[in-house]
Amino acid sequence: MFQVKVCGIRRLEDAELALELGADAVGFVLYPRSPRYLSPIELERLLEKLSHNHSAFVAVGVVVNPKLEELRQWERFLPLGAWQIHGASDTELNAAAVVRLPVLRSLRMPWPESNPLPAACAYVLDSAEIGGTGKTFCWDTVAQLRQRTAKPLILAGGLCPENLWEALERTRPDGVDVSSGVESFPGKKDASRLKAFLSLAREWFSYASRDFAGKGSTGLWERGKGDV
Ligand SMILES: O=C(O)c1ccccc1NCC(=O)[C@H](O)[C@H](O)COP(=O)(O)O
């Protein structure tokens, strides 16, 4: 089950804190132009240490316009649970099951009605610029997208403790994703903001799970995996 993801983590202590506070997924940016970049080797070391004290979490590798071969190579040694793909110039990535791991595709919202949805297990709905910007998009556009797909929708883009509850009430997503809204600066999470965010997110999802129960959509992965 993946409902709350904390993204852009560079430090082991931030990953541990996020998991202790109730995140079920943590994201790592493998994009060299990001201030939150971790190299694959650094990520391998971090995940090895993280797995000593934590087991039930999804580690997500965040990539931008990746090459298919690159993903396949990293999958061989990184113990990730999913890819989060931004952009994607490699058209092969639009075909189903070209990599071993489940794929989340980041959509730059609003997603035009004329644009087909790329193949994915789930969609991360973000603002129009590339990730980690702290910018929100018009949440009303989520309802239109919901009409087009039954795949899990993860709300992202500029979420923070101050706007999270309203965002959840207005969009009723399957999951949320946050990075800069819980940071003290790019790559370093702020413990009190992280705590406030995760407490609100957990509260909303436990309350909303009553609605989800009848729809059989309580497990993001259970619902999305293999369903590309
Ligand atoms: O964080 C980055 O620097 C980044 C760079 C390139 C692609 C994705 C990146 N981050 C992804 C995320 O942090 C989140 O999935 C998402 O974009 C939300 O970010 P934020 O608006 O900062 O909460």
The ligand as a Gaussian input file, in Angstrom:
#p B3LYP/6-31G(d) Opt

LIG

0 1
 O       13.051000      17.204000      -6.762000
 C       13.614000      17.439000      -7.828000
 O       14.576000      18.233000      -7.879000
 C       13.154000      16.785000      -9.081000
 C       13.869000      17.017000     -10.244000
 C       13.461000      16.426000     -11.415000
 C       12.356000      15.598000     -11.447000
 C       11.639000      15.358000     -10.286000
 C       12.025000      15.953000      -9.111000
 N       11.304000      15.763000      -7.959000
 C       10.066000      15.071000      -7.927000
 C        9.367000      15.385000      -6.665000
 O        9.938000      15.848000      -5.730000
 C        7.921000      15.133000      -6.505000
 O        7.584000      13.932000      -7.133000
 C        7.016000      16.207000      -7.029000
 O        7.541000      16.855000      -8.131000
 C        6.583000      17.187000      -5.977000
 O        7.531000      18.134000      -5.683000
 P        7.141000      19.406000      -4.794000
 O        6.303000      20.320000      -5.614000
 O        8.445000      20.020000      -4.421000
 O        6.429000      18.895000      -3.584000

